[in-house]
Amino acid sequence: MRKLSLVLISFMLLSFLAGCWKNVNNGDNLWTSSNNQVNEDTLEDLVEKTPLSLEDLDRINRNRFPVSYTYSVYDGESVVETWEYIYPENVDHNILLPIEETMVDRKVISSVMSHDRINTLVDVTLKNWESYSILYIIDPDTLEYLGASLSTPTATTLYTFSY
């Protein structure tokens, strides 16, 4: 009788743990109810968060995409070109900067809070295998892009975004 009770208790424990494992694999948290899941559209979980991941940047792009940007290209110390670009209404919200259209890989190098803004440095690799660094500057409260800086061997391009 004692062995049967032990087997039943073991079976119940294994069933419970299997159910927990299923919830963990489905992205549920064992300690919170499903009503407390993060709403991806609000971005509340990203406010003042560091470091930001690539997934976080993608969520910001989907939910806080700017209307336009102004950019200036600097060759050494002089301005070579300044221009403004207005995003079309049907623009892909995964493409914030023109260089991202030819990107095949990217990785976050660092993401820190500094001077009341989130500075996220991302290395990008293009289709021609050239690699460049992009510094995204994000307001930690609104999660809007304040600016970006693209560094290449020959020039630096500074972007300022408008919402």
C-alpha positions in Angstrom: 0.0 0.0 0.0 2.8 2.4 0.9 4.5 1.7 -2.5 1.3 2.5 -4.3 0.9 5.8 -2.5 4.5 6.7 -3.3 4.0 5.8 -7.0 0.8 7.9 -7.1 2.4 10.9 -5.4 5.4 10.6 -7.8 3.1 10.4 -10.8 1.1 13.5 -9.6 4.4 15.4 -9.1 5.7 14.5 -12.6 2.3 15.5 -14.1 2.5 18.9 -12.3 6.1 19.5 -13.4 5.3 18.5 -17.0 2.4 21.1 -17.0 4.8 23.7 -15.6 7.4 22.9 -18.3 4.7 23.2 -21.0 3.8 26.7 -19.7 7.5 27.8 -19.5 8.0 26.6 -23.1 4.9 28.6 -24.2 6.4 31.8 -22.7 4.2 31.8 -19.6 5.6 32.8 -16.3 4.8 30.3 -13.5 4.6 33.1 -10.9 2.2 35.5 -12.8 -1.2 34.9 -14.3 -1.7 35.2 -18.0 -3.5 38.5 -17.4 -0.1 40.0 -16.5 1.5 39.2 -19.8 3.3 42.1 -21.5 1.3 43.9 -24.1 3.8 44.4 -27.0 1.9 47.4 -28.3 2.3 49.5 -25.2 6.1 49.1 -24.8 5.7 49.8 -21.0 8.2 47.1 -20.2 10.9 49.0 -22.2 10.6 52.4 -20.6 14.0 53.3 -19.2 15.2 49.7 -19.8 18.8 49.0 -20.6 20.3 47.2 -22.2 18.0 47.1 -25.2 18.1 44.1 -27.4 17.6 43.8 -31.2 14.0 42.6 -30.4 13.5 45.7 -28.3 14.6 47.9 -31.1 12.3 46.1 -33.5 9.3 46.6 -31.2 10.2 50.3 -30.9 10.3 50.6 -34.7 6.9 48.9 -35.0 5.3 51.1 -32.4 7.1 54.5 -32.4 8.3 54.9 -36.0 9.2 58.5 -36.8 7.5 60.6 -39.6 10.8 62.0 -41.0 14.4 62.6 -40.4 17.1 65.2 -41.2 20.6 64.0 -41.9 24.0 65.6 -42.3 27.0 63.9 -43.7 30.4 65.0 -42.2 33.6 64.3 -44.1 36.2 65.0 -41.4 35.1 68.3 -39.9 33.1 69.9 -42.8 29.5 69.2 -43.7 29.3 67.6 -47.1 25.5 67.2 -47.4 22.4 68.0 -45.4 18.9 66.8 -46.4 15.5 65.9 -45.1 13.6 62.7 -45.8 9.9 62.0 -45.1 9.0 58.4 -44.8 6.2 57.2 -47.1 3.0 56.0 -45.4 3.6 52.4 -46.5 7.2 52.2 -45.4 8.6 49.1 -43.8 8.9 49.8 -40.1 12.0 47.6 -40.0 14.0 50.1 -42.0 14.8 53.2 -40.0 17.9 54.2 -41.9 18.7 53.7 -45.6 21.7 51.5 -44.9 19.5 49.0 -43.1 18.0 48.0 -46.5 21.2 46.2 -47.5 21.9 44.8 -44.0 22.3 41.0 -43.6 23.3 40.8 -40.0 23.4 43.0 -36.9 24.3 42.7 -33.3 24.1 45.0 -30.2 27.6 45.9 -29.0 26.4 48.0 -26.0 23.3 49.7 -24.7 23.5 52.0 -21.8 21.6 54.9 -20.1 23.7 58.1 -20.4 22.6 61.7 -19.9 18.9 60.8 -19.8 18.9 58.8 -23.0 19.5 55.3 -24.1 22.6 54.9 -26.3 22.5 51.6 -28.2 25.5 50.8 -30.4 24.8 48.2 -33.1 27.3 46.7 -35.6 25.7 46.0 -39.0 27.0 43.8 -41.8 25.9 44.6 -45.3 25.3 42.3 -48.3 28.8 43.3 -49.6 30.2 42.2 -46.2 31.2 45.7 -45.2 30.6 46.3 -41.5 29.6 49.6 -39.8 28.6 50.9 -36.5 25.3 52.7 -35.8 24.6 54.5 -32.6 20.9 54.8 -31.9 19.9 57.5 -29.3 16.5 56.9 -27.7 14.5 58.9 -25.2 14.0 56.5 -22.3 10.6 57.8 -21.4 8.9 58.1 -24.8 11.0 55.5 -26.6 11.3 57.8 -29.6 14.5 58.0 -31.5 16.2 61.3 -30.8 19.0 60.6 -33.3 21.4 58.1 -34.9 25.0 58.2 -36.0 26.4 56.0 -38.8 30.2 55.8 -38.9 32.0 54.7 -42.0 35.7 54.9 -42.8 35.1 58.0 -45.0 32.3 59.9 -43.3 29.9 60.2 -40.4 26.2 60.6 -41.0 24.1 62.2 -38.2 20.3 61.6 -38.2 17.7 63.6 -36.3 14.2 62.2 -36.2 10.8 64.0 -36.1 7.5 62.5 -34.8 
